[in-house]
Amino acid sequence: GEKFTVYILLPMWPEGVAGSKQVQDILYWQRSTIESMFKKIHAALVHRMQQCNGESIEVSDYLNFYSLGTREAPSTSIRLGIPSS
């Protein structure tokens, strides 16, 4: 088989009130899904390593999760001390 990598992008925070039941349920199911995916891929990689003379393979070689967020610019440039517009 051909090597592949999966990149999954998730919002940093679901919309809504962070402490609300709905948001907490979303976070719970996201975490459960990620754990399940890692376990299944890990089991497949362990099986594959047994067939490849113990070649080291990591789950992160195939599955990666990222969260995109917006950062606010500081009021002044740290490096130059120039006010940002």
Backbone as numpy.savetxt, mean C-alpha at the origin, in Angstrom:
# Nx Ny Nz CAx CAy CAz Cx Cy Cz
6.30 -18.69 -16.29 5.51 -17.52 -16.29 6.35 -16.26 -16.29
5.74 -15.23 -16.78 6.37 -13.93 -16.85 6.21 -13.19 -15.53
7.28 -12.51 -15.09 7.23 -11.76 -13.83 6.27 -10.57 -13.97
5.55 -10.29 -12.92 4.61 -9.18 -12.90 4.66 -8.51 -11.54
4.17 -7.29 -11.49 4.03 -6.57 -10.23 2.69 -5.85 -10.25
1.98 -5.90 -9.13 0.70 -5.23 -9.00 0.89 -4.06 -8.04
0.44 -2.88 -8.47 0.47 -1.68 -7.65 -0.97 -1.27 -7.37
-1.31 -1.19 -6.09 -2.67 -0.82 -5.70 -2.61 0.52 -4.96
-3.38 1.48 -5.45 -3.44 2.80 -4.85 -4.73 2.94 -4.05
-4.59 3.35 -2.80 -5.75 3.54 -1.93 -5.76 4.99 -1.44
-6.95 5.53 -1.21 -6.97 6.88 -0.62 -6.39 6.82 0.79
-5.74 7.90 1.19 -5.15 7.92 2.52 -6.24 7.80 3.59
-7.32 8.51 3.40 -8.45 8.46 4.32 -9.73 8.37 3.51
-10.63 7.46 3.85 -11.93 7.44 3.18 -12.69 8.73 3.50
-13.61 9.12 2.63 -14.40 10.31 2.90 -15.32 10.06 4.07
-15.54 11.08 4.85 -16.43 10.97 5.99 -15.71 11.29 7.29
-16.45 11.18 8.37 -15.91 11.45 9.70 -15.06 10.25 10.12
-13.79 10.51 10.45 -12.84 9.43 10.73 -13.33 8.44 11.78
-14.02 8.90 12.80 -14.46 8.02 13.86 -15.81 7.36 13.63
-16.45 7.67 12.50 -17.79 7.12 12.25 -17.72 5.62 11.95
-18.81 4.94 12.21 -18.87 3.50 11.97 -18.62 3.17 10.51
-19.16 3.97 9.60 -19.00 3.70 8.17 -17.52 3.75 7.76
-16.81 4.79 8.19 -15.40 4.93 7.84 -14.59 3.82 8.50
-14.89 3.52 9.75 -14.16 2.45 10.44 -14.40 1.10 9.77
-15.62 0.87 9.29 -15.92 -0.37 8.56 -15.11 -0.44 7.27
-15.01 0.67 6.54 -14.22 0.70 5.31 -12.76 0.37 5.62
-12.21 1.00 6.64 -10.81 0.75 7.00 -10.60 -0.70 7.42
-11.56 -1.25 8.16 -11.46 -2.65 8.59 -11.42 -3.59 7.38
-12.33 -3.38 6.43 -12.39 -4.27 5.27 -11.21 -4.07 4.34
-10.70 -2.85 4.24 -9.47 -2.64 3.46 -8.33 -3.44 4.06
-8.18 -3.33 5.37 -7.09 -4.05 6.05 -7.26 -5.55 5.90
-8.47 -6.05 6.08 -8.72 -7.49 5.94 -8.41 -7.99 4.54
-8.77 -7.20 3.53 -8.51 -7.57 2.14 -7.01 -7.59 1.87
-6.29 -6.58 2.34 -4.84 -6.53 2.15 -4.17 -7.73 2.82
-4.55 -8.03 4.05 -3.98 -9.19 4.75 -4.25 -10.48 3.99
-5.46 -10.64 3.49 -5.83 -11.84 2.74 -5.00 -11.96 1.46
-4.83 -10.85 0.75 -4.04 -10.88 -0.48 -2.60 -11.24 -0.19
-2.01 -10.66 0.86 -0.64 -10.97 1.22 -0.49 -12.45 1.58
-1.43 -12.99 2.34 -1.34 -14.40 2.74 -1.41 -15.32 1.53
-2.34 -15.05 0.61 -2.49 -15.91 -0.57 -1.26 -15.83 -1.47
-0.75 -14.64 -1.68 0.44 -14.50 -2.52 1.66 -15.10 -1.83
1.77 -14.91 -0.53 2.88 -15.50 0.22 2.86 -17.03 0.09
1.68 -17.64 0.23 1.58 -19.09 0.11 1.98 -19.55 -1.30
1.57 -18.81 -2.33 1.94 -19.16 -3.70 3.44 -19.01 -3.90
4.05 -17.98 -3.29 5.49 -17.78 -3.44 6.28 -18.85 -2.71
5.81 -19.28 -1.54 6.48 -20.37 -0.81 6.47 -21.62 -1.67
5.35 -21.91 -2.28 5.23 -23.07 -3.18 6.21 -22.92 -4.35
6.27 -21.72 -4.92 7.16 -21.46 -6.06 8.62 -21.59 -5.65
8.99 -21.09 -4.46 10.38 -21.18 -3.99 10.81 -22.63 -3.83
9.89 -23.49 -3.43 10.21 -24.91 -3.29 10.56 -25.52 -4.65
9.97 -24.99 -5.71 10.23 -25.49 -7.05 11.47 -24.84 -7.67
11.93 -23.71 -7.13 13.05 -22.95 -7.72 14.32 -23.04 -6.88
14.54 -24.15 -6.24 15.75 -24.36 -5.44 15.94 -23.30 -4.36
14.86 -22.84 -3.76 14.94 -21.92 -2.64 15.30 -20.50 -3.00
15.15 -20.10 -4.27 15.41 -18.73 -4.68 14.57 -17.78 -3.82
15.19 -16.73 -3.31 14.49 -15.80 -2.42 13.51 -14.94 -3.20
12.24 -14.99 -2.81 11.19 -14.19 -3.43 10.39 -13.55 -2.30
10.09 -12.26 -2.44 9.32 -11.53 -1.44 7.97 -11.15 -2.02
6.96 -11.07 -1.14 5.63 -10.65 -1.58 5.71 -9.27 -2.22
6.53 -8.38 -1.65 6.64 -7.02 -2.19 7.26 -6.97 -3.58
7.84 -8.08 -4.05 8.31 -8.14 -5.44 7.12 -8.21 -6.41
5.95 -8.59 -5.90 4.78 -8.81 -6.73 3.58 -7.94 -6.37
3.47 -7.54 -5.10 2.27 -6.83 -4.64 2.69 -5.64 -3.78
2.22 -4.44 -4.17 2.56 -3.22 -3.44 1.31 -2.36 -3.26
1.16 -1.81 -2.07 0.06 -0.92 -1.76 0.62 0.47 -1.49
-0.02 1.48 -2.06 0.40 2.85 -1.87 -0.81 3.71 -1.55
-0.54 4.81 -0.86 -1.59 5.76 -0.53 -1.15 7.12 -1.01
-1.98 7.75 -1.82 -1.66 9.08 -2.32 -2.28 10.11 -1.40
-1.54 11.14 -1.15 -2.06 12.21 -0.31 -1.60 13.54 -0.83
-2.27 14.59 -0.42 -1.89 15.95 -0.80 -1.19 16.58 0.39
-0.04 17.13 0.13 0.68 17.85 1.18 0.52 19.33 0.95
0.31 20.05 2.02 0.23 21.50 1.92 1.64 22.06 1.90
1.85 23.06 1.08 3.16 23.70 1.01 3.38 24.52 2.27
4.60 24.52 2.80 4.87 25.36 3.97 4.75 26.84 3.59
4.49 27.69 4.58 4.30 29.11 4.30 5.59 29.78 3.81
6.74 29.20 4.15 8.02 29.73 3.65 8.88 28.58 3.17
9.65 28.84 2.16 10.55 27.81 1.66 11.62 27.56 2.71
11.78 26.31 3.08 12.75 25.96 4.12 14.16 26.21 3.65
14.42 25.90 2.38 15.79 25.99 1.87 16.20 27.44 1.60
15.31 28.21 1.00 15.69 29.55 0.58 15.12 30.66 1.44
14.15 30.35 2.27 13.52 31.38 3.09 12.65 32.32 2.29
12.21 31.89 1.12 11.37 32.73 0.25 9.91 32.41 0.53
9.06 33.42 0.78 7.64 33.14 0.99 7.03 32.48 -0.24
6.22 31.45 -0.01 5.56 30.79 -1.15 4.29 31.54 -1.50
3.91 31.46 -2.78 2.71 32.19 -3.21 1.55 31.26 -3.37
